[in-house]
Every structure is written in structure tokens, then in C-alpha cells.
């Protein structure tokens, strides 16, 4: 069972003439799209990292767009967004305009770091400095993600929620 949601707090713009009261959520993140050279290999990596499953495969393989959608076992539309891994011959991951932050659910940061490294992640340097509480990593295709220090409770129904 999920914890009760806090009351809705109005969003306010620094410019008071543009201030609007928000009374309900208009949208939420349902999907993150990551360009990659090998969607199947990336699906295997991210499914292992996040305890996700392959939800669908879309498109064609030769010459056409192809993607693999992965997500929690309950599928699309749940509490967590899904990842859509879209085949792209030359993804540009040098600018890192978006990255994923993950948090361990059943172990400390050092133990989770070891697990992620064993799955194929590697250390990454984005000028974060040595004294930050998070670990910056790259997935097997060089997409940067961070392992945060704090743990979060596993979602109900995940493989680690029974621990």
C-alpha cells in the first residue's frame, strides 16, 4: 500500500503576475526515452538494475526504428515510469541533457555500487568532485546515471519488497 499523498501545494512563479494556482496534477512522467545502439542489450542491463521486465518490442529491426519498452511488472501507467529504449545508430550522449537517478532498496550504497558494476555499469566523471554523496556511473553505452546514497522502500510487488 502506498503512503498517503501530501496535500497539493500551489506552484508559484517568481513573477507574481504570472502566478497560477494548481489544484490538481495535470500530468506526470510516464515514460523516459533513451536512445541507444542496442535496445535489447540495454533492456537486459536496465531490467537487472531496476527489477523491470520487457513490456513490448516495437518497430522493425533492419533500417527502421526499433525500440524496447521496459517497466515494472504491473506494466505501463503504474507508480513508476517505463523506459523506452529507442534504437539509434549514433546516439549523442555527450551532452547528458537528462539522466536517471537510482536509489538502492535493499542494501547500502556500496553494496549496490558493486552490484551495478557487476551488471556492466562503469564509473563516470562529469566533474562531480570527490566529496559528493552520490556515485556517477555510465550504462554499457555510456549514458550517465547516478546512484544516490539514500535508500528508498521497494515498491509493493517488486522482487525486493518481501525483504
C-alpha positions in Angstrom: 0.0 0.0 0.0 1.3 3.4 -0.9 1.7 6.1 1.7 -0.9 8.9 1.7 -0.1 11.7 -0.7 0.6 15.1 0.8 -1.8 17.9 0.1 -1.5 19.8 -3.2 0.6 22.9 -2.9 0.1 25.7 -5.4 3.0 26.2 -7.8 4.1 29.8 -7.9 6.1 31.6 -10.5 8.7 34.1 -9.3 6.8 36.6 -11.4 3.7 37.2 -9.4 1.8 38.5 -12.4 2.1 35.0 -13.9 1.2 33.2 -10.7 -1.3 30.4 -11.1 -2.9 28.1 -8.5 -2.6 24.4 -9.3 -5.5 22.4 -7.9 -4.7 19.0 -9.4 -1.9 17.3 -11.2 -2.1 17.8 -15.0 0.4 15.1 -15.9 3.2 13.0 -14.6 6.2 11.3 -16.1 5.0 8.0 -17.6 7.9 7.2 -19.9 11.6 8.1 -20.3 13.1 7.6 -23.8 16.7 6.7 -24.1 18.5 6.5 -27.5 20.9 3.6 -27.7 22.6 1.4 -30.3 21.4 -1.9 -28.9 18.0 -1.7 -27.3 18.0 -5.4 -26.4 21.3 -5.3 -24.5 20.3 -2.1 -22.8 16.9 -3.6 -21.8 18.8 -6.5 -20.2 21.0 -4.1 -18.3 18.3 -1.7 -17.1 15.9 -4.6 -16.3 18.5 -6.0 -14.0 19.3 -2.6 -12.4 15.6 -1.7 -11.8 14.0 -5.1 -11.4 11.9 -4.3 -14.5 10.7 -6.6 -17.3 10.3 -6.2 -21.0 6.8 -4.9 -21.7 7.0 -4.7 -25.5 9.1 -4.6 -28.6 8.2 -2.1 -31.3 9.2 -1.3 -34.8 11.4 -3.1 -37.3 15.0 -4.1 -36.9 16.5 -3.5 -40.3 16.5 0.1 -41.4 13.6 1.2 -39.3 13.2 2.5 -35.8 13.2 -0.2 -33.2 12.6 0.0 -29.5 12.2 -2.0 -26.4 9.8 -0.8 -23.7 10.7 -2.0 -20.1 8.9 -1.3 -16.9 7.6 -2.6 -13.6 5.8 -6.0 -13.7 2.4 -4.3 -13.4 3.1 -2.5 -16.7 2.6 0.9 -18.1 0.7 3.5 -16.1 1.7 2.5 -12.6 3.7 4.3 -9.9 6.9 4.2 -11.9 7.6 5.5 -15.4 8.7 3.0 -18.0 11.9 3.2 -20.1 11.6 3.2 -23.9 15.0 2.2 -25.3 15.0 3.5 -28.9 17.5 2.2 -31.4 19.6 5.0 -32.9 22.8 4.3 -34.8 24.8 7.2 -33.3 23.1 8.4 -30.0 24.6 11.6 -28.7 25.1 11.0 -25.0 28.0 13.5 -24.7 25.8 16.4 -23.5 23.8 14.4 -20.9 20.7 16.6 -21.0 18.8 14.0 -19.0 20.0 11.3 -16.7 18.4 8.7 -14.4 19.0 8.7 -10.6 18.6 5.3 -8.9 18.4 4.5 -5.2 19.1 1.2 -3.5 16.1 -0.6 -1.9 17.5 -3.5 0.0 21.2 -2.7 0.6 23.6 0.2 1.3 25.2 2.3 -1.5 28.5 0.4 -1.5 26.8 -3.0 -2.0 24.5 -1.6 -4.7 27.5 0.0 -6.4 29.2 -3.4 -6.6 26.0 -4.9 -8.0 25.7 -2.2 -10.7 29.4 -2.6 -11.6 28.9 -6.4 -12.0 26.0 -5.8 -14.3 28.1 -3.7 -16.7 28.0 -0.2 -15.4 31.2 1.8 -15.2 32.4 4.8 -13.3 31.8 8.2 -15.0 33.3 11.6 -14.4 31.1 14.6 -15.0 33.2 16.9 -12.9 31.2 16.0 -9.8 34.1 16.2 -7.4 35.2 13.5 -4.9 33.1 14.6 -1.9 29.6 14.3 -3.3 27.3 11.7 -1.7 26.2 10.1 -5.0 28.1 7.8 -7.4 28.2 8.8 -11.1 28.1 5.8 -13.4 27.6 5.0 -17.1 25.5 2.2 -18.5 27.1 -0.1 -21.1 26.5 2.5 -23.9 27.9 5.5 -21.9 24.6 7.0 -20.7 25.3 8.6 -17.4 23.2 7.8 -14.3 23.6 8.4 -10.6 23.4 6.0 -7.6 22.1 8.1 -4.7 23.2 7.5 -1.2 19.8 7.2 0.5 17.7 4.0 0.3 14.1 4.0 -0.7 11.4 1.5 0.1 10.8 -1.1 -2.6 7.5 -0.7 -4.4 4.9 -3.2 -3.4 5.1 -6.3 -5.6 8.8 -5.9 -6.6 11.2 -8.7 -6.1 12.8 -6.9 -3.2 9.6 -5.8 -1.4 9.4 -9.0 0.6 12.9 -8.5 2.2 
